[in-house]
Amino acid sequence: MKPRVRFAPSPTGPLHIGGVRTALYNYLFAKQNGGTMLLRIEDTDQTRFVEGAEEYIIEAFQWLGVKFDEGVGIGGNYGPYKQSERKPMYKQYADQLIENGWAYYAFDTPEMLEQKRKEYEAQKKTFQYDLHTRETMVNSLTLSKEEVAEKLANNEPFVIRFKHTPDTEILVNDIIRGEVRINSNTLDDKVLYKSDGMPTYHLANIVDDHLMEITHVIRGEEWLPSAPLHVMLYKAFGWEAPRFAHLPLLLKPDGNGKLSKRDGDRLGFPVFPLQWKDPKSGEISSGYRESGYLPEAVINMLALLGWNPGNDQEVMSMDELIQLFSLEKISKSGAKFDLEKAKWFNHHYLQAIPDENLAEDFKTTLTDKGIDVPMDKIVKVVGLIKERIYFTKDLWEQSHYFFERPTSYDEQVIKKRWKEGTEGHLKQIANILTSVVPFEKSAAHDKVMDYIKGNELNMGQIMNSFRLTLVGAAKGPDLFEIIDILGVDEVICRMNAGIEAIGKMAK
């Protein structure tokens, strides 16, 4: 059977990149094996529903290039794919568990539960509703059939809890972690069906996975403690369980704990794929897209946070990832987020974008600044400096001197490089440049080099002083490439202005 996998987020806010990685691993596994991936929205907890979150999730995956085969916004033969639209069906499965002795009604009020917790706290214990305590609670295991029927007839609030059998060894066979064994005596009787008529995650998740014929459940490590209950639910229904794979956590850059939004805010990097504006507080959280990351870079970076292909290859297209991916090669231990590596991936993918495409984007920036220059000049500038950038937003910072004259000059460079006689030598170099007619950068380079060597000048001192007059700092690509793009007339104007201004500063 070809695999069927799902990504099933809750619409409770923006999508964390840990969730994106989970979806990516599901996608890679499905595509490698000719399978199907669906998007299911798990919105059973209506108290935590956030307006716009569902649309955000869909837009994020569209930007990233992760394409679902079925699901919300797509359709398919196993819908509806939104749990709130499947609400009527869950009660029958909860009732089935009660009829088969795998679940029970619990009528304990919130006040009763709170009182019980306080009693345990007074004894320095932690209360858990389980096979050790359920006989002391108000439920269909302790009440008579008549009492239960009366409470139900009177519409008294209730929940339905799973009934663990005593001293049962539960085996979770995980593709990544191997066999995980848990004794039922340690587990609580989780709520499966709530008093508001909605199922909890545990019941809805199992029912939907079965009805949607999910073959592999690939999800985050935080769900591993729930796996024993899920295994038992499959047993209780008499269904074949899917195969499980619990992914390692994404960790803070220092490795101490799970990566959170606060870490991103503190260290200055996004933890969400797209920018998110909280509909209640108005708080804006940064996103990879708006921060200038390319979707290919984000995908490549996330794929390697917890998995590697078994060789030294780091740069991989989506097609290559699909070909090389393996659940068995996923690490059991958490993966530390590395901001510099994320930037490195973005730098790499930027280099593959044609200069003309980058120039089109950059032209918008220049227009916003009131700068109107021919497109061929912009293309030349982009081609010259793009290897120096990590994001397209860096283009202006790295190239502004091609479009505007310096208004200041680096004092540290002046102090280090501007010596007595520098002014005279630069005027001689200006004369050399005007003598190369028609101008050709290699010929100009050779003549300037001959002058420097012939006068036994310090190459670094003269060339950095020269660069200072054109750029305002000791930075930028090859100086003669700059001269070629600026043109000799502009270069001479800048040299004259720079010599005058720096001469005053150096006194």
TORDRENPA-168262 format. One record per residue (C-alpha): y, z, x; residue number from 1. Coordinates in steps of 0.02 Angstrom, whole numbers, plus 50000, padded with zeros to 5 digits. Layout:
<nodes>
c2 c3 c1 nulo
Y Z X NUM
...
</nodes>
This chain:
<nodes>
c2 c3 c1 nulo
50000 50000 50000 1
50172 49955 50065 2
50282 50108 50084 3
50410 50160 49955 4
50542 50281 50017 5
50701 50352 49942 6
50866 50426 49992 7
50916 50552 49860 8
51086 50632 49892 9
51177 50751 49776 10
51354 50699 49724 11
51431 50864 49780 12
51556 50794 49906 13
51567 50675 50053 14
51409 50616 50139 15
51376 50705 50304 16
51320 50595 50449 17
51160 50696 50453 18
51124 50625 50281 19
51170 50452 50343 20
51043 50470 50483 21
50910 50524 50356 22
50946 50369 50252 23
50943 50260 50409 24
50773 50324 50463 25
50705 50292 50288 26
50779 50117 50293 27
50709 50075 50465 28
50536 50138 50418 29
50534 50041 50254 30
50595 49878 50330 31
50476 49887 50478 32
50329 49905 50361 33
50384 49779 50230 34
50418 49919 50107 35
50550 49967 49980 36
50694 50090 49989 37
50783 50157 49837 38
50940 50259 49806 39
50921 50402 49684 40
51066 50517 49637 41
51007 50697 49614 42
51140 50771 49502 43
51040 50906 49413 44
51163 51041 49470 45
51312 50995 49361 46
51411 51147 49421 47
51425 51069 49594 48
51463 50890 49537 49
51617 50817 49623 50
51713 50671 49548 51
51705 50516 49657 52
51561 50576 49768 53
51435 50453 49697 54
51552 50305 49725 55
51587 50370 49900 56
51401 50371 49942 57
51377 50193 49883 58
51531 50129 49976 59
51477 50216 50136 60
51310 50127 50142 61
51389 49960 50098 62
51504 49981 50249 63
51360 50033 50362 64
51250 49888 50312 65
51108 49996 50244 66
51048 49898 50093 67
50944 49977 49957 68
50813 49877 49863 69
50821 49980 49704 70
50924 50120 49632 71
51093 50171 49566 72
51208 50020 49554 73
51062 49902 49591 74
50931 49928 49458 75
50743 49913 49467 76
50583 49945 49372 77
50579 50133 49399 78
50746 50186 49327 79
50853 50266 49275 80
50890 50318 49453 81
51013 50456 49411 82
50929 50621 49370 83
51055 50671 49237 84
51001 50515 49141 85
50819 50568 49155 86
50851 50742 49083 87
50742 50731 48925 88
50582 50695 49022 89
50581 50846 49138 90
50547 50977 49003 91
50379 50900 48961 92
50323 50920 49142 93
50383 51100 49147 94
50287 51132 48985 95
50133 51050 49060 96
50137 51173 49205 97
50149 51319 49084 98
50003 51254 48981 99
49898 51235 49138 100
49940 51409 49202 101
50047 51351 49349 102
50213 51414 49280 103
50284 51545 49164 104
50438 51587 49061 105
50556 51717 49136 106
50683 51801 49022 107
50766 51913 49150 108
50954 51914 49128 109
51072 51896 49277 110
51115 52081 49255 111
50931 52130 49265 112
50906 52028 49423 113
51061 52102 49503 114
51003 52279 49462 115
50834 52243 49539 116
50916 52177 49697 117
51022 52334 49711 118
50868 52443 49692 119
50784 52353 49835 120
50941 52361 49942 121
50946 52548 49918 122
50773 52552 49996 123
50832 52434 50133 124
50720 52296 50066 125
50753 52120 50003 126
50704 52078 49825 127
50603 51920 49797 128
50536 51862 49629 129
50357 51830 49680 130
50175 51872 49648 131
50209 52051 49708 132
50356 52085 49590 133
50334 51971 49440 134
50224 52097 49349 135
50375 52215 49343 136
50492 52085 49268 137
50525 52016 49093 138
50420 51858 49084 139
50276 51779 48991 140
50154 51862 49112 141
50208 52036 49058 142
50253 52005 48876 143
50132 51973 48734 144
50116 51799 48662 145
50205 51861 48506 146
50351 51929 48607 147
50367 51767 48703 148
50360 51664 48543 149
50494 51774 48465 150
50611 51757 48613 151
50589 51569 48614 152
50617 51561 48426 153
50777 51662 48446 154
50837 51542 48582 155
50849 51681 48709 156
50896 51611 48880 157
50750 51581 48997 158
50700 51493 49155 159
50530 51424 49201 160
50460 51485 49367 161
50316 51418 49471 162
50166 51534 49479 163
50095 51546 49654 164
49914 51598 49666 165
49879 51748 49777 166
49824 51731 49958 167
49817 51541 49958 168
49836 51447 50122 169
49951 51298 50093 170
49940 51153 50215 171
50090 51039 50244 172
50037 50891 50350 173
50198 50828 50429 174
50206 50664 50524 175
50331 50736 50649 176
50276 50918 50659 177
50090 50907 50629 178
50002 51038 50523 179
50110 51177 50452 180
50014 51318 50365 181
50093 51446 50249 182
50015 51588 50150 183
50068 51594 49968 184
50092 51783 49977 185
50255 51753 50071 186
50329 51632 49945 187
50440 51667 49795 188
50411 51596 49623 189
50549 51466 49624 190
50642 51419 49466 191
50586 51247 49408 192
50684 51233 49246 193
50853 51315 49215 194
50927 51399 49063 195
51051 51254 49044 196
50909 51134 49006 197
50913 51049 49175 198
50772 51049 49302 199
50800 51118 49476 200
50788 51008 49628 201
50606 51058 49654 202
50539 50999 49487 203
50648 50845 49467 204
50616 50791 49646 205
50427 50799 49629 206
50420 50717 49458 207
50537 50577 49509 208
50448 50545 49674 209
50283 50531 49581 210
50348 50420 49441 211
50441 50309 49565 212
50283 50296 49670 213
50362 50363 49829 214
50235 50357 49970 215
50335 50443 50109 216
50464 50582 50096 217
50574 50574 50251 218
50706 50710 50242 219
50798 50841 50342 220
50720 50993 50424 221
50814 51107 50305 222
50690 51055 50169 223
50537 51110 50269 224
50535 51285 50188 225
50523 51198 50018 226
50376 51089 50070 227
50239 51218 50027 228
50304 51231 49849 229
50311 51042 49835 230
50133 51026 49899 231
50078 51153 49768 232
50172 51062 49631 233
50078 50903 49671 234
49916 51002 49663 235
49966 51083 49498 236
50001 50913 49420 237
49844 50837 49493 238
49945 50705 49585 239
49922 50636 49759 240
50062 50700 49871 241
50164 50579 49978 242
50166 50596 50166 243
50304 50709 50232 244
50416 50689 50385 245
50549 50823 50416 246
50686 50764 50532 247
50768 50874 50666 248
50941 50943 50637 249
51100 50865 50704 250
51174 50999 50815 251
51348 51044 50874 252
51397 50964 51041 253
51352 51125 51131 254
51184 51132 51042 255
51219 51299 50957 256
51190 51271 50772 257
51200 51133 50643 258
51344 51010 50655 259
51474 51049 50523 260
51641 50983 50461 261
51726 51129 50548 262
51655 51070 50715 263
51729 50898 50685 264
51898 50971 50639 265
51895 51086 50790 266
51841 50955 50917 267
51927 50803 50841 268
51790 50689 50778 269
51728 50636 50605 270
51570 50704 50525 271
51583 50588 50374 272
51559 50398 50372 273
51718 50367 50271 274
51878 50465 50247 275
51865 50588 50104 276
52002 50663 49998 277
51949 50818 49905 278
51993 50790 49722 279
52036 50973 49694 280
52125 51030 49852 281
52189 50861 49909 282
52124 50900 50084 283
52085 50742 50184 284
51936 50736 50301 285
51924 50598 50431 286
51792 50462 50425 287
51713 50351 50556 288
51779 50193 50472 289
51959 50252 50467 290
51946 50322 50644 291
51912 50147 50708 292
51723 50149 50730 293
51623 49992 50696 294
51475 50012 50578 295
51356 49939 50708 296
51410 50072 50832 297
51386 50213 50707 298
51213 50150 50661 299
51160 50130 50844 300
51228 50303 50889 301
51144 50390 50742 302
50977 50306 50771 303
50965 50385 50943 304
51007 50560 50883 305
50829 50624 50871 306
50732 50464 50908 307
50712 50345 51054 308
50613 50185 51075 309
50514 50253 51222 310
50610 50154 51353 311
50785 50156 51427 312
50860 50037 51299 313
51012 50110 51214 314
51103 49963 51134 315
51005 49898 50985 316
51052 49791 50837 317
50988 49837 50664 318
50850 49707 50681 319
50798 49781 50849 320
50798 49956 50777 321
50686 49899 50635 322
50566 49821 50759 323
50558 49971 50876 324
50570 50117 50756 325
50428 50241 50738 326
50419 50407 50646 327
50298 50470 50778 328
50433 50453 50912 329
50555 50567 50822 330
50587 50729 50915 331
50543 50897 50839 332
50695 50980 50918 333
50875 50961 50860 334
50987 50824 50930 335
51158 50868 51002 336
51303 50762 50944 337
51392 50679 51090 338
51569 50620 51053 339
51587 50526 51217 340
51425 50432 51184 341
51487 50386 51010 342
51645 50315 51088 343
51542 50224 51219 344
51442 50136 51083 345
51601 50084 50995 346
51673 50017 51158 347
51517 49913 51185 348
51519 49835 51012 349
51706 49801 51023 350
51676 49693 51175 351
51565 49577 51072 352
51703 49540 50946 353
51787 49372 50983 354
51963 49388 51055 355
52031 49284 50912 356
51964 49407 50783 357
52036 49558 50872 358
52200 49465 50893 359
52211 49436 50705 360
52197 49623 50675 361
52318 49663 50815 362
52447 49540 50748 363
52463 49652 50594 364
52509 49798 50707 365
52637 49694 50800 366
52713 49630 50638 367
52729 49809 50575 368
52827 49846 50734 369
52942 49698 50706 370
52865 49597 50848 371
52840 49410 50820 372
52749 49318 50959 373
52636 49165 50962 374
52453 49195 50922 375
52396 49117 51086 376
52489 49253 51182 377
52409 49389 51076 378
52237 49314 51109 379
52270 49312 51297 380
52328 49493 51296 381
52178 49550 51194 382
52058 49460 51309 383
52140 49541 51460 384
52140 49721 51401 385
51999 49742 51275 386
51878 49806 51407 387
51996 49956 51423 388
51989 50007 51240 389
51869 50111 51134 390
51951 50072 50967 391
52061 49932 50902 392
52199 50061 50878 393
52203 50075 51069 394
52264 49896 51085 395
52448 49941 51068 396
52441 50086 51189 397
52355 49979 51320 398
52462 49824 51298 399
52634 49873 51231 400
52719 49819 51393 401
52671 49638 51358 402
52784 49642 51205 403
52925 49760 51251 404
53017 49799 51413 405
52998 49970 51492 406
53126 50098 51436 407
53067 50230 51560 408
52979 50235 51726 409
52842 50355 51784 410
52927 50483 51894 411
52767 50529 51985 412
52741 50349 52037 413
52923 50337 52094 414
52904 50493 52198 415
52742 50432 52277 416
52774 50244 52296 417
52961 50206 52296 418
53015 50211 52478 419
53168 50158 52577 420
53169 49969 52585 421
53063 49947 52427 422
53210 49871 52334 423
53237 49737 52465 424
53054 49690 52473 425
53042 49673 52285 426
53194 49558 52283 427
53106 49449 52413 428
52949 49446 52303 429
53058 49394 52156 430
53122 49248 52259 431
52943 49200 52303 432
52893 49198 52119 433
53038 49084 52072 434
52991 48966 52213 435
52819 48930 52140 436
52860 48781 52029 437
52769 48745 51919 438
52709 48925 51912 439
52527 48951 51952 440
52462 49129 51967 441
52339 49101 52109 442
52473 49014 52215 443
52597 49152 52175 444
52467 49282 52222 445
52432 49202 52390 446
52617 49189 52435 447
52653 49370 52387 448
52501 49429 52487 449
52559 49327 52637 450
52731 49410 52626 451
52657 49586 52619 452
52538 49555 52763 453
52665 49460 52866 454
52786 49607 52854 455
52646 49734 52885 456
52688 49824 52723 457
52581 49954 52633 458
52491 49853 52499 459
52471 49999 52376 460
52650 50054 52397 461
52727 49883 52366 462
52611 49823 52228 463
52623 49986 52129 464
52812 49983 52144 465
52809 49802 52086 466
52696 49850 51938 467
52812 49995 51897 468
52958 49878 51866 469
52856 49771 51746 470
52754 49903 51654 471
52846 50066 51679 472
52688 50147 51749 473
52549 50116 51873 474
52427 50051 51745 475
52365 49889 51671 476
52255 49741 51720 477
52277 49623 51867 478
52463 49610 51906 479
52465 49422 51920 480
52379 49406 51751 481
52523 49509 51681 482
52649 49396 51768 483
52563 49242 51701 484
52573 49304 51521 485
52751 49373 51532 486
52819 49217 51618 487
52926 49214 51776 488
53094 49227 51686 489
53042 49386 51596 490
52966 49456 51756 491
53127 49429 51854 492
53229 49512 51716 493
53114 49662 51717 494
53114 49673 51906 495
53304 49672 51913 496
53319 49803 51776 497
53183 49909 51855 498
53257 49901 52030 499
53425 49958 51963 500
53358 50099 51854 501
53230 50163 51980 502
53357 50152 52121 503
53466 50274 52025 504
53320 50389 51988 505
53259 50389 52167 506
53427 50447 52237 507
</nodes>
